[in-house]
């Protein structure tokens, strides 16, 4: 009985979290309300406040759990896999509401009264692990500082997705990420690696002439 109750509570929390992601994605933080989220979840106010203290608490949960649905590689494999992850995220941002809402709220978190850098650190760590493997495989130039490059890549990706969101609703995000890597590669990798990986990214979108 206790286990069934616990499982039901977990399911209810998940339902509310995903309903909140849908509402935040559609209306933004300021345009969202607890009543909209409750209606979307098909639950009660009591259930909502049992799991989340406020709209701000819900938004923080969406930020923290933005990657829950992603199928990310278990082990780092270098630059090709890092580029693949970036392109995969671009695709997911078009259809994965939890990720999309979490990323948007992380950018707009000033409205929540937050200054939480941890979502960006999470992605920087994911990218850093791939870059460490790339260094051991001889895929990086000697003067590349991995920790700095990981931070720059997160910043560049964040800026690209914001621009894409404003201009096309993220429809052109995969192409923007292809362009990002096309121009980034010569600054971080030896010429043979650049040639190989530019051929790889060329398969994923229109390239600059």
Order of alpha helices (4+ residues) and beta strands (2+ residues): alpha-alpha-alpha-alpha-alpha-alpha-alpha-alpha-alpha-alpha
